[in-house]
Amino acid sequence: MQRDFRSSAEFEAVHGFYSDLLGAPGHVFGGRSLCGHHGAGQLHFIGQSFEGTIEDGPASRLYQVARGGGPLKRLSEREARQIRLSPDGARLAFACQGDGPATDLIEIWSDSVVVASAALQGRIEQLDWSPDGKKLLLVVAGTAADLAGIHGGYAQKQQAEAVAWLPEVRLGEGEDLWRRIWIWDIEGAARPLTAPPLNVWEASWSGNGSIVALVSDDHSEGSWYRAHLALVDAGSGSARTIHTPKDQIGCVRGGPGGDKVAFVQAFCSDRGLVAGLLSILDLKTGAVVIADTPGIDVTSVEWRSATVIHFAGAGGPETVSGDFSLDRAVATQHWASRELTHGEWVPASHPIGDRGSLFIAESWSRAPFLAEETDGSIVELASLAAPGAAKAMAACGMVEPFEWPAPDGLTIQGWLVRPSGATAPTPLLVDVHGGPVSAHRNRWLGRSRAGAILASRGWMVLFPNPRGSTGRGDDFARAVKGDMGGADAQDIISGVDALVARGLVDAARVAVTGTSYGGFMSAWLPSQSDRFAAAVPISPVGDWYSQHRTSQIPEFDEIMLTTSPWQPGGEYFSRSPAFHRQKKIVPSLIMAGAIDKSTPPGQAEECHFAALRSGAPSALVIYPKAGHSLRGYPEYIDSAARILWWLERHIGPAGAGPGYQ
């Protein structure tokens, strides 16, 4: 494969497709971090748009729209990090990239005007107002702290350009590796509250004098897996443990009364992808009550009032939002849909008023839009669809929920994209999600890398949710523990079998791809089944032994595998793709980012070596400035073009006919 792919027909096709889909420079095509301005009837969110060419990648900016809908107003030219509305709805806290290196700004906006600001060294990852509105809490990552896998999985501080021989030195220690709580008294200056050896992953006010925080005693990304809840004194910074979970915790939100803490606890594989039980801790008694949210894995939590918690989550193929009343101990589901979903990584909804909510909604065939929900009905406030998006999307088929039986009889769910006007049987791309404790949803086709453009060319696409996925309760998610690449792999293979049996898919023309855990599975499945004619692992794991010793998250495989990384044999050997030959020759395109610390590029090299030693054509593509899962630009566009080129070379165009060779 040529090094510079930009002159290829495939790159031109993918570039043109995404240019139509995402819009011209300045067009807002996505968003996150919503909040409503109660007093003036304004809504705010962080929107994404391109400032220059699509290769330059999107920028995040602060936008405003009237609550009744209307045109978007851009409020800031700075790269946006976080936003948070004050309790009285009169002021907006806005965190953004600062002017100097490794500097972020925190600004207070009132009536769309900056009234106060402060500069901090580090990356502002979270904001929260004190209940009385007099102070801001900030979680600030040190300038060398690692980012989570979903945000790129790399160290923020990279080796500076220097003379060729100068070595890179890693010590594993340093003040700039920790995450701290800062407090900003709006009438005074911002100050750090906590210090090493306390590392703060999340934090929220609990009353006006205390802060509840998710903490560990080490700064490493992997220490998040064993983090616990602590109550931090907002004056002295002293902390005491208040809850130690058996699994993982996320979405920590202190109640405005200072007596309750809401959070989600679950068996998890990734920081930022916590989906499970809505839990309420009583700070007076120390008791934890599990809220009954029937059939919903909760992924988002906000206090609507002192006695009502707003939540969002997934129940099977449905995205759900609702409220839990502490007084009545009852969950009320306000909105549920298979036709739409919301949230950037997991379902996420923001409460507004007494019973409404805000979110960015989307589906495979509907571009993102800003929506307000009230009593189960949603109103579109602002479309984020590009002018050319409808035409680009029209050719990309339709998505539908799909179910099939696993070999042990368990029903497996997923999403199936059927190409428009295609004659069965078609070629099939199986796209395996990361995690593994995550899930495919009915998300916008613009997030599918090569999936949508392949569907436009007559391919069927299967997005499976094998055991280990979220949305079906703790037992289903936990089923992958100690069995990565076991029953979950058979779940995926049986999904292909079901499509072949129904005459929808050409059995000789099935490809598999995925990133992170999906990358592992894409390298693993060709060694377990002869169903696959091509594989495209992205940011994979090839060798669990070396993964444990080079990754930023060695705790992940210790949790997921039951044997020891210090002993020979066992699952560290038997579930490593690099130690197994392919069942048949499966051409493999293996891609990774050079600065990825979640699944370091050496893992892709091991997968490449194993594919070659299996006698398969294999191409190894390492992007020098990319992190985990190749989500940055122009790598995202380039990788999609290479997938298109690889599959059409080794499987053939959709119209080539059954059994194309």
C-alpha positions as CSV (number, residue, x, y, z in Angstrom):
1,M,0.0,0.0,0.0
2,Q,1.4,3.4,-1.0
3,R,2.4,5.6,2.0
4,D,0.5,8.6,0.8
5,F,-3.0,7.5,0.0
6,R,-4.5,10.9,-0.7
7,S,-4.2,10.5,-4.5
8,S,-6.1,7.2,-4.5
9,A,-9.6,6.9,-5.9
10,E,-10.7,5.4,-2.5
11,F,-9.4,8.4,-0.6
12,E,-11.2,10.8,-3.0
13,A,-14.4,8.8,-2.6
14,V,-14.3,8.8,1.2
15,H,-13.2,12.4,1.4
16,G,-16.1,13.5,-0.8
17,F,-18.5,11.4,1.2
18,Y,-17.5,12.9,4.5
19,S,-17.3,16.4,3.2
20,D,-20.9,16.2,2.1
21,L,-21.9,14.5,5.4
22,L,-20.1,16.8,7.8
23,G,-20.4,20.1,5.9
24,A,-18.4,23.1,4.9
25,P,-16.1,24.9,7.3
26,G,-18.1,26.6,10.1
27,H,-21.1,24.2,9.9
28,V,-21.9,22.5,13.3
29,F,-22.4,18.8,12.8
30,G,-22.2,17.4,16.3
31,G,-22.4,18.4,20.0
32,R,-22.1,17.5,23.6
33,S,-22.2,19.0,27.1
34,L,-25.6,20.6,27.1
35,C,-27.2,22.9,29.6
36,G,-30.1,25.3,29.8
37,H,-30.1,29.0,30.8
38,H,-33.3,29.2,32.9
39,G,-33.5,32.9,33.4
40,A,-33.0,34.1,29.8
41,G,-34.5,31.0,28.1
42,Q,-31.2,30.2,26.4
43,L,-29.6,26.8,25.8
44,H,-25.9,26.2,25.5
45,F,-23.8,23.3,24.2
46,I,-20.4,22.5,22.9
47,G,-20.7,22.1,19.1
48,Q,-18.2,20.6,16.6
49,S,-17.4,22.1,13.3
50,F,-14.5,22.3,10.8
51,E,-12.5,25.5,10.8
52,G,-10.5,24.6,7.6
53,T,-10.4,21.4,5.5
54,I,-11.8,18.1,6.6
55,E,-8.3,16.8,7.0
56,D,-7.6,19.3,9.7
57,G,-10.3,17.8,11.9
58,P,-13.1,19.3,13.9
59,A,-12.9,22.0,16.5
60,S,-15.2,22.3,19.6
61,R,-16.8,25.6,20.3
62,L,-19.4,27.1,22.6
63,Y,-22.8,27.8,21.0
64,Q,-26.1,29.2,22.1
65,V,-29.6,28.7,20.9
66,A,-33.0,30.0,22.1
67,R,-35.0,27.5,24.0
68,G,-37.8,27.6,21.5
69,G,-35.3,26.9,18.7
70,G,-33.7,29.1,16.1
71,P,-30.3,29.9,14.6
72,L,-27.1,28.9,16.4
73,K,-25.0,31.6,17.9
74,R,-21.3,31.0,18.3
75,L,-20.0,32.5,21.6
76,S,-16.3,31.7,21.7
77,E,-13.4,31.1,19.3
78,R,-11.5,28.9,21.8
79,E,-11.4,25.1,21.9
80,A,-14.2,24.2,24.4
81,R,-13.6,21.6,27.2
82,Q,-16.6,21.8,29.6
83,I,-19.7,23.9,30.4
84,R,-21.8,24.1,33.6
85,L,-24.7,26.3,34.5
86,S,-24.9,27.9,38.0
87,P,-27.7,26.7,40.3
88,D,-29.7,29.9,39.8
89,G,-29.3,29.7,36.0
90,A,-27.8,33.1,35.7
91,R,-24.1,32.2,35.0
92,L,-22.3,29.8,32.8
93,A,-19.0,28.3,33.7
94,F,-17.0,27.6,30.5
95,A,-13.6,25.8,30.4
96,C,-11.5,26.2,27.3
97,Q,-8.0,25.9,25.9
98,G,-5.8,28.8,27.0
99,D,-3.2,30.9,25.2
100,G,0.0,29.3,26.6
101,P,1.3,25.7,26.3
102,A,-0.6,23.3,28.6
103,T,-2.8,26.1,29.8
104,D,-6.6,26.0,30.1
105,L,-8.9,28.9,30.9
106,I,-12.0,28.9,33.1
107,E,-14.5,31.7,32.3
108,I,-17.7,32.8,33.9
109,W,-20.3,34.1,31.4
110,S,-23.4,36.2,32.2
111,D,-25.8,37.3,29.4
112,S,-23.2,36.0,26.8
113,V,-20.4,38.2,28.2
114,V,-17.3,37.0,30.1
115,V,-17.4,38.5,33.6
116,A,-14.5,36.6,35.2
117,S,-11.7,34.3,34.1
118,A,-8.7,32.4,35.5
119,A,-5.9,30.5,33.9
120,L,-4.7,27.1,35.1
121,Q,-1.8,24.8,34.2
122,G,-3.3,21.5,33.0
123,R,-6.4,20.2,31.3
124,I,-9.8,21.0,32.8
125,E,-11.9,17.8,32.7
126,Q,-14.9,18.6,34.9
127,L,-16.8,21.5,36.3
128,D,-19.3,21.8,39.2
129,W,-20.9,24.7,41.0
130,S,-21.4,24.7,44.7
131,P,-25.1,24.6,45.6
132,D,-24.9,28.3,46.8
133,G,-23.3,29.3,43.5
134,K,-20.3,31.0,45.1
135,K,-17.6,28.5,44.2
136,L,-16.5,26.3,41.3
137,L,-15.0,22.9,41.6
138,L,-12.6,21.9,38.8
139,V,-11.0,18.5,38.1
140,V,-7.7,19.3,36.4
141,A,-5.4,16.7,34.7
142,G,-1.7,17.4,35.0
143,T,0.1,18.4,31.8
144,A,1.6,14.9,31.4
145,A,-1.4,12.8,32.5
146,D,-2.6,10.1,30.2
147,L,-6.0,10.5,28.5
148,A,-8.6,7.7,28.7
149,G,-8.9,5.3,25.8
150,I,-12.1,6.9,24.5
151,H,-10.2,10.2,24.3
152,G,-7.2,8.8,22.5
153,G,-5.3,6.9,25.1
154,Y,-2.1,8.9,24.9
155,A,0.1,11.0,27.1
156,Q,-0.7,14.7,26.7
157,K,2.9,15.7,26.9
158,Q,4.7,14.3,23.9
159,Q,8.5,14.3,23.1
160,A,9.4,17.7,21.9
161,E,11.2,18.1,18.6
162,A,14.9,18.0,19.4
163,V,18.3,16.8,18.1
164,A,18.1,13.4,16.5
165,W,20.0,11.5,19.2
166,L,18.3,13.0,22.3
167,P,16.6,10.2,24.2
168,E,13.1,10.1,25.6
169,V,13.3,9.5,29.4
170,R,10.4,8.0,31.3
171,L,10.4,7.9,35.1
172,G,6.9,7.0,35.9
173,E,6.6,9.8,38.4
174,G,6.2,13.6,38.5
175,E,3.9,16.2,39.8
176,D,2.4,16.8,36.3
177,L,1.0,13.2,36.1
178,W,-1.7,13.7,38.8
179,R,-5.3,14.8,38.6
180,R,-6.3,17.3,41.2
181,I,-9.4,19.2,42.5
182,W,-9.1,23.0,42.2
183,I,-11.5,25.4,43.9
184,W,-12.3,28.8,42.5
185,D,-14.0,31.2,44.9
186,I,-15.6,33.5,42.3
187,E,-14.8,36.5,44.6
188,G,-11.1,35.4,44.8
189,A,-8.5,33.3,43.1
190,A,-8.4,29.6,42.0
191,R,-6.4,27.3,44.2
192,P,-5.5,23.6,44.2
193,L,-7.3,21.7,46.9
194,T,-5.9,18.2,46.7
195,A,-2.4,16.9,46.2
196,P,-0.6,13.6,45.5
197,P,-0.8,10.8,46.5
198,L,-4.5,11.5,46.0
199,N,-5.6,11.2,42.3
200,V,-9.0,12.5,41.5
201,W,-11.0,11.0,38.5
202,E,-14.3,12.7,39.1
203,A,-15.7,15.1,41.7
204,S,-18.9,16.9,42.7
205,W,-20.1,19.2,45.4
206,S,-21.9,17.5,48.3
207,G,-23.4,20.5,50.0
208,N,-21.3,23.7,50.2
209,G,-18.5,22.5,52.4
210,S,-17.7,19.0,51.1
211,I,-16.9,17.3,47.8
212,V,-17.5,13.7,46.9
213,A,-14.8,12.4,44.7
214,L,-13.8,9.2,42.9
215,V,-10.1,8.7,43.8
216,S,-7.1,6.4,43.8
217,D,-3.7,6.5,45.4
218,D,-1.9,6.3,42.1
219,H,-2.0,8.5,39.0
220,S,-1.8,5.7,36.4
221,E,-4.7,5.2,34.1
222,G,-5.1,1.6,35.2
223,S,-5.6,2.7,38.9
224,W,-9.1,3.9,37.9
225,Y,-10.3,0.3,37.9
226,R,-9.8,0.1,41.7
227,A,-10.9,3.6,42.5
228,H,-13.1,4.4,45.5
229,L,-15.4,7.2,46.7
230,A,-14.0,9.7,49.2
231,L,-15.4,12.8,50.9
232,V,-13.1,15.7,50.6
233,D,-13.2,18.7,52.9
234,A,-13.6,21.8,50.7
235,G,-11.4,23.9,53.0
236,S,-8.5,21.7,54.0
237,G,-8.5,19.1,51.2
238,S,-8.4,16.2,53.7
239,A,-10.2,13.1,52.4
240,R,-11.8,10.0,53.9
241,T,-13.1,6.9,52.2
242,I,-16.9,6.6,52.2
243,H,-17.4,3.7,49.8
244,T,-15.2,1.0,48.2
245,P,-17.0,-0.8,45.3
246,K,-16.4,-4.4,44.2
247,D,-16.3,-3.3,40.6
248,Q,-16.1,0.2,39.0
249,I,-17.8,3.6,39.6
250,G,-18.7,6.5,37.3
251,C,-21.1,9.5,37.1
252,V,-20.5,10.6,40.6
253,R,-22.9,13.4,41.6
254,G,-23.4,14.8,45.1
255,G,-26.9,15.8,46.1
256,P,-27.6,19.5,46.6
257,G,-28.6,18.9,50.2
258,G,-25.2,17.4,51.1
259,D,-26.6,14.2,52.5
260,K,-26.8,11.9,49.4
261,V,-24.5,10.9,46.6
262,A,-25.7,9.4,43.4
263,F,-23.4,7.3,41.2
264,V,-23.3,4.3,38.8
265,Q,-21.5,1.2,39.8
266,A,-20.9,-1.7,37.3
267,F,-18.5,-4.2,36.0
268,C,-16.7,-2.1,33.4
269,S,-13.8,-2.2,30.9
270,D,-13.3,1.5,30.1
271,R,-13.2,4.7,32.0
272,G,-16.0,6.9,30.6
273,L,-18.1,3.9,29.6
274,V,-19.7,3.0,32.9
275,A,-23.1,1.4,32.5
276,G,-25.0,-0.3,35.3
277,L,-26.7,0.2,38.6
278,L,-28.0,3.6,39.8
279,S,-26.7,3.8,43.4
280,I,-27.5,6.2,46.2
281,L,-25.2,6.6,49.1
282,D,-26.5,8.0,52.4
283,L,-23.7,10.0,53.9
284,K,-25.1,9.9,57.4
285,T,-25.5,6.1,57.6
286,G,-23.0,4.9,54.9
287,A,-25.7,2.7,53.4
288,V,-25.9,2.3,49.6
289,V,-29.3,1.7,48.0
290,I,-29.6,0.4,44.5
291,A,-32.4,2.3,42.7
292,D,-34.8,0.1,40.7
293,T,-34.6,1.3,37.1
294,P,-36.3,-1.7,35.5
295,G,-34.2,-3.2,32.7
296,I,-32.1,-0.1,32.3
297,D,-28.3,0.0,32.5
298,V,-27.8,3.6,33.7
299,T,-25.1,5.7,31.9
300,S,-25.8,9.3,32.9
301,V,-26.9,10.9,36.2
302,E,-27.8,14.4,37.2
303,W,-29.8,15.8,40.2
304,R,-33.0,17.5,39.0
305,S,-33.8,18.6,42.5
306,A,-32.9,17.6,46.1
307,T,-35.2,14.5,45.8
308,V,-35.2,13.7,42.1
309,I,-32.4,12.1,40.1
310,H,-32.5,12.4,36.3
311,F,-30.9,9.4,34.5
312,A,-30.3,8.1,31.0
313,G,-29.3,4.6,29.9
314,A,-29.9,1.6,27.7
315,G,-32.4,-1.2,27.9
316,G,-31.7,-3.7,25.1
317,P,-31.9,-1.8,21.8
318,E,-33.7,1.1,23.4
319,T,-32.2,4.4,24.6
320,V,-34.0,5.6,27.7
321,S,-34.2,8.6,29.9
322,G,-36.3,9.2,33.1
323,D,-36.4,10.3,36.7
324,F,-35.9,8.5,40.0
325,S,-37.8,9.9,43.0
326,L,-36.1,9.4,46.3
327,D,-39.3,10.1,48.2
328,R,-41.3,7.4,46.5
329,A,-38.3,5.1,45.5
330,V,-39.8,4.9,42.0
331,A,-38.3,5.3,38.6
332,T,-40.4,6.9,35.9
333,Q,-39.4,6.4,32.3
334,H,-40.1,9.6,30.3
335,W,-38.7,8.7,26.9
336,A,-37.5,5.5,25.2
337,S,-36.7,4.9,21.5
338,R,-35.2,2.4,19.1
339,E,-35.5,4.9,16.3
340,L,-33.2,7.5,18.0
341,T,-30.4,7.5,20.5
342,H,-28.4,10.3,22.3
343,G,-25.1,10.9,24.0
344,E,-21.6,11.0,22.6
345,W,-20.2,7.7,24.0
346,V,-23.1,6.4,26.0
347,P,-26.7,7.6,26.4
348,A,-26.6,11.0,28.1
349,S,-29.4,13.5,28.9
350,H,-29.5,16.8,30.8
351,P,-32.5,17.7,33.0
352,I,-34.2,21.0,32.4
353,G,-37.1,22.5,34.4
354,D,-39.4,20.3,36.5
355,R,-39.7,17.4,34.0
356,G,-38.0,18.1,30.7
357,S,-34.6,17.2,29.3
358,L,-32.1,18.1,26.6
359,F,-30.0,15.9,24.5
360,I,-28.3,15.6,21.0
361,A,-30.4,13.0,19.2
362,E,-29.4,11.0,16.2
363,S,-29.9,7.7,14.3
364,W,-28.3,5.8,11.4
365,S,-30.3,7.7,8.9
366,R,-30.9,11.0,10.8
367,A,-28.1,13.5,11.4
368,P,-27.7,14.8,14.9
369,F,-30.1,17.5,16.2
370,L,-30.6,19.4,19.4
371,A,-33.7,18.1,21.1
372,E,-35.9,19.0,24.0
373,E,-38.0,16.3,25.6
374,T,-41.1,16.9,27.7
375,D,-43.4,14.1,28.8
376,G,-42.1,11.7,26.3
377,S,-42.4,14.0,23.3
378,I,-39.4,15.6,21.6
379,V,-39.1,18.9,19.8
380,E,-36.2,19.6,17.4
381,L,-34.6,22.9,18.5
382,A,-31.8,23.0,15.9
383,S,-30.7,20.7,13.1
384,L,-27.0,19.9,12.9
385,A,-27.3,18.3,9.4
386,A,-25.0,19.6,6.7
387,P,-26.7,20.9,3.5
388,G,-25.3,17.9,1.6
389,A,-25.9,15.3,4.3
390,A,-29.4,14.1,3.1
391,K,-28.1,13.3,-0.3
392,A,-25.0,11.5,1.0
393,M,-27.1,9.5,3.5
394,A,-29.9,8.5,1.1
395,A,-27.7,5.8,-0.5
396,C,-26.5,4.3,2.8
397,G,-29.3,1.9,3.5
398,M,-31.5,1.5,6.5
399,V,-30.7,0.1,10.0
400,E,-32.9,-2.3,11.9
401,P,-32.6,-4.3,15.2
402,F,-31.5,-7.9,14.6
403,E,-31.6,-10.9,16.8
404,W,-30.3,-14.4,16.5
405,P,-29.6,-17.5,18.7
406,A,-26.1,-18.2,20.0
407,P,-24.9,-21.8,20.0
408,D,-26.0,-22.2,23.6
409,G,-29.5,-20.8,22.8
410,L,-29.0,-17.3,24.3
411,T,-30.6,-14.6,22.2
412,I,-28.1,-12.1,20.9
413,Q,-29.0,-8.6,19.7
414,G,-27.4,-6.2,17.3
415,W,-28.1,-3.8,14.5
416,L,-28.2,-4.7,10.8
417,V,-27.7,-2.2,7.9
418,R,-29.4,-3.3,4.7
419,P,-28.1,-1.7,1.6
420,S,-30.7,0.0,-0.6
421,G,-31.6,-1.8,-3.8
422,A,-29.0,-4.5,-3.4
423,T,-29.6,-8.0,-4.6
424,A,-29.0,-10.7,-2.0
425,P,-26.7,-12.3,-1.2
426,T,-24.4,-9.4,-0.5
427,P,-20.9,-9.1,1.0
428,L,-21.0,-8.5,4.8
429,L,-18.9,-6.3,7.0
430,V,-19.0,-7.3,10.7
431,D,-18.1,-4.3,12.9
432,V,-17.3,-5.3,16.5
433,H,-17.5,-2.6,19.2
434,G,-14.7,-1.9,21.7
435,G,-14.8,-2.4,25.4
436,P,-15.8,-5.2,25.6
437,V,-18.3,-3.8,28.1
438,S,-19.9,-1.3,25.7
439,A,-22.6,-1.6,23.0
440,H,-23.5,-0.6,19.5
441,R,-26.5,1.7,19.3
442,N,-28.6,3.2,16.5
443,R,-26.0,5.9,15.9
444,W,-25.6,8.2,13.1
445,L,-23.9,6.7,10.0
446,G,-21.3,9.5,10.1
447,R,-19.7,7.7,13.0
448,S,-19.2,4.4,11.2
449,R,-15.8,5.0,9.5
450,A,-16.1,2.8,6.4
451,G,-19.4,1.2,7.2
452,A,-21.7,3.8,5.6
453,I,-19.8,4.1,2.4
454,L,-19.6,0.4,2.0
455,A,-23.4,0.2,2.6
456,S,-23.8,2.8,-0.2
457,R,-21.9,0.4,-2.4
458,G,-24.1,-2.6,-1.7
459,W,-22.6,-4.1,1.4
460,M,-24.6,-5.3,4.4
461,V,-23.2,-4.3,7.8
462,L,-23.7,-6.1,11.1
463,F,-23.1,-4.3,14.4
464,P,-23.3,-7.2,16.9
465,N,-23.7,-6.8,20.7
466,P,-22.4,-10.1,22.0
467,R,-22.3,-11.1,25.6
468,G,-20.2,-8.6,27.5
469,S,-22.2,-5.8,26.0
470,T,-24.2,-3.2,28.0
471,G,-27.9,-2.7,28.1
472,R,-28.8,-6.2,29.2
473,G,-27.9,-6.2,32.9
474,D,-24.9,-7.1,35.0
475,D,-24.9,-10.9,34.3
476,F,-24.8,-10.4,30.6
477,A,-22.0,-7.9,30.8
478,R,-20.0,-10.0,33.3
479,A,-20.3,-13.1,31.1
480,V,-17.2,-11.9,29.2
481,K,-15.0,-12.0,32.4
482,G,-12.5,-14.8,32.1
483,D,-13.8,-15.7,28.6
484,M,-12.6,-13.0,26.2
485,G,-12.7,-14.5,22.8
486,G,-14.8,-17.4,23.9
487,A,-18.6,-17.3,24.0
488,D,-18.7,-13.8,22.8
489,A,-16.7,-14.8,19.6
490,Q,-19.2,-17.6,19.0
491,D,-22.1,-15.0,19.4
492,I,-20.6,-13.1,16.6
493,I,-19.9,-16.1,14.4
494,S,-23.5,-17.3,14.9
495,G,-24.8,-13.9,13.8
496,V,-22.9,-14.4,10.5
497,D,-24.3,-17.9,10.2
498,A,-27.9,-16.6,10.7
499,L,-27.5,-14.1,7.9
500,V,-26.0,-16.7,5.6
501,A,-28.8,-19.2,6.4
502,R,-31.4,-16.6,5.5
503,G,-29.8,-16.0,2.1
504,L,-28.9,-12.4,2.9
505,V,-25.1,-12.8,2.9
506,D,-22.6,-14.4,0.5
507,A,-20.8,-16.9,2.8
508,A,-17.6,-16.5,0.9
509,R,-17.5,-12.7,1.2
510,V,-17.5,-11.8,4.9
511,A,-15.1,-9.3,6.5
512,V,-14.6,-8.3,10.1
513,T,-13.3,-5.1,11.6
514,G,-13.4,-3.2,14.9
515,T,-11.3,-1.0,17.2
516,S,-9.7,-1.7,20.6
517,Y,-11.5,-4.8,21.8
518,G,-13.1,-4.9,18.4
519,G,-9.6,-4.9,17.0
520,F,-8.6,-7.8,19.2
521,M,-11.7,-9.7,18.0
522,S,-11.0,-8.9,14.4
523,A,-7.5,-10.5,14.8
524,W,-8.9,-13.4,16.9
525,L,-11.9,-14.5,14.8
526,P,-9.9,-15.7,11.8
527,S,-8.1,-18.1,14.1
528,Q,-11.4,-19.5,15.4
529,S,-13.6,-19.7,12.3
530,D,-13.2,-20.1,8.5
531,R,-16.2,-17.7,8.0
532,F,-14.0,-14.7,7.2
533,A,-12.4,-13.6,3.9
534,A,-10.7,-10.4,5.2
535,A,-9.9,-8.8,8.5
536,V,-9.2,-5.2,9.5
537,P,-8.1,-5.0,13.1
538,I,-7.7,-1.4,14.4
539,S,-5.8,-0.7,17.6
540,P,-5.9,-4.4,18.5
541,V,-4.4,-6.6,21.2
542,G,-2.3,-9.4,19.8
543,D,-0.5,-10.7,22.9
544,W,-2.0,-10.4,26.3
545,Y,1.5,-10.9,28.0
546,S,3.1,-8.0,26.2
547,Q,-0.1,-5.9,26.4
548,H,0.0,-6.3,30.2
549,R,3.6,-5.0,30.3
550,T,3.3,-2.1,27.9
551,S,-0.2,-0.7,28.2
552,Q,-1.3,2.1,30.4
553,I,-4.1,-0.1,31.7
554,P,-2.6,-3.5,32.8
555,E,-5.4,-3.7,35.4
556,F,-7.8,-4.3,32.5
557,D,-6.5,-7.7,31.6
558,E,-6.0,-8.6,35.3
559,I,-9.7,-8.1,35.7
560,M,-10.8,-9.7,32.5
561,L,-8.6,-12.8,32.5
562,T,-8.6,-15.3,35.4
563,T,-5.0,-16.5,35.1
564,S,-1.8,-14.6,35.9
565,P,0.3,-12.5,33.5
566,W,3.3,-13.8,35.4
567,Q,2.7,-17.5,34.7
568,P,3.1,-19.4,31.4
569,G,0.0,-20.8,29.7
570,G,-3.5,-20.1,30.7
571,E,-5.7,-17.4,29.1
572,Y,-2.8,-15.0,28.5
573,F,-1.6,-17.6,26.0
574,S,-4.7,-19.3,24.8
575,R,-6.6,-16.0,24.0
576,S,-3.8,-14.2,22.3
577,P,-4.3,-13.9,18.5
578,A,-0.5,-13.7,17.9
579,F,-0.1,-17.2,19.2
580,H,-2.7,-18.8,16.8
581,R,-2.7,-19.4,13.1
582,Q,-5.6,-18.4,10.9
583,K,-8.1,-21.1,10.0
584,K,-7.5,-20.2,6.3
585,I,-5.7,-17.4,4.5
586,V,-7.4,-14.2,5.6
587,P,-5.9,-11.0,4.1
588,S,-5.4,-8.7,7.1
589,L,-5.1,-4.9,7.1
590,I,-3.8,-3.9,10.6
591,M,-3.8,-0.3,11.7
592,A,-2.7,1.5,14.9
593,G,-1.6,4.8,16.3
594,A,2.1,5.3,17.3
595,I,1.3,7.2,20.5
596,D,-1.5,4.9,21.6
597,K,-0.8,3.8,25.2
598,S,-4.1,1.8,25.7
599,T,-3.1,-0.8,23.0
600,P,0.4,0.2,22.0
601,P,1.4,-0.2,18.4
602,G,3.6,-3.2,19.2
603,Q,0.3,-5.2,19.5
604,A,-0.5,-4.4,15.9
605,E,3.0,-5.5,14.9
606,E,2.4,-8.9,16.6
607,C,-0.9,-9.3,14.8
608,H,0.8,-8.5,11.5
609,F,3.6,-11.0,12.2
610,A,1.0,-13.7,13.0
611,A,-1.0,-13.0,9.9
612,L,2.1,-13.2,7.7
613,R,3.2,-16.5,9.4
614,S,-0.3,-17.8,8.6
615,G,0.5,-17.3,4.9
616,A,-1.9,-14.4,4.6
617,P,-1.4,-11.1,2.8
618,S,-1.0,-8.5,5.6
619,A,-0.4,-4.7,5.6
620,L,0.6,-2.9,8.8
621,V,-0.3,0.8,8.9
622,I,1.0,2.9,11.8
623,Y,0.0,6.5,12.0
624,P,2.8,8.5,13.7
625,K,0.7,11.1,15.5
626,A,-2.4,9.1,16.2
627,G,-3.7,7.7,19.5
628,H,-6.2,4.9,20.3
629,S,-8.7,3.9,17.7
630,L,-7.6,6.4,15.1
631,R,-10.3,8.9,15.8
632,G,-8.4,12.0,14.8
633,Y,-8.1,13.6,11.4
634,P,-6.9,13.0,8.8
635,E,-6.3,9.5,10.1
636,Y,-10.0,8.8,10.3
637,I,-10.5,9.6,6.6
638,D,-7.3,7.8,5.5
639,S,-8.1,4.7,7.5
640,A,-11.6,4.5,6.0
641,A,-10.2,4.8,2.5
642,R,-7.7,2.0,3.2
643,I,-10.5,-0.2,4.5
644,L,-12.5,0.4,1.3
645,W,-9.4,-0.3,-0.9
646,W,-8.5,-3.5,1.1
647,L,-12.0,-5.0,1.0
648,E,-12.7,-4.3,-2.6
649,R,-9.3,-5.7,-3.5
650,H,-9.6,-8.9,-1.5
651,I,-13.4,-9.4,-1.5
652,G,-14.4,-7.4,-4.5
653,P,-17.1,-4.9,-5.2
654,A,-20.6,-5.7,-4.0
655,G,-21.8,-6.3,-7.5
656,A,-19.1,-8.8,-8.4
657,G,-21.4,-11.7,-7.7
658,P,-21.5,-14.6,-5.2
659,G,-18.2,-16.2,-4.3
660,Y,-16.1,-13.5,-5.9
661,Q,-12.4,-14.3,-5.7
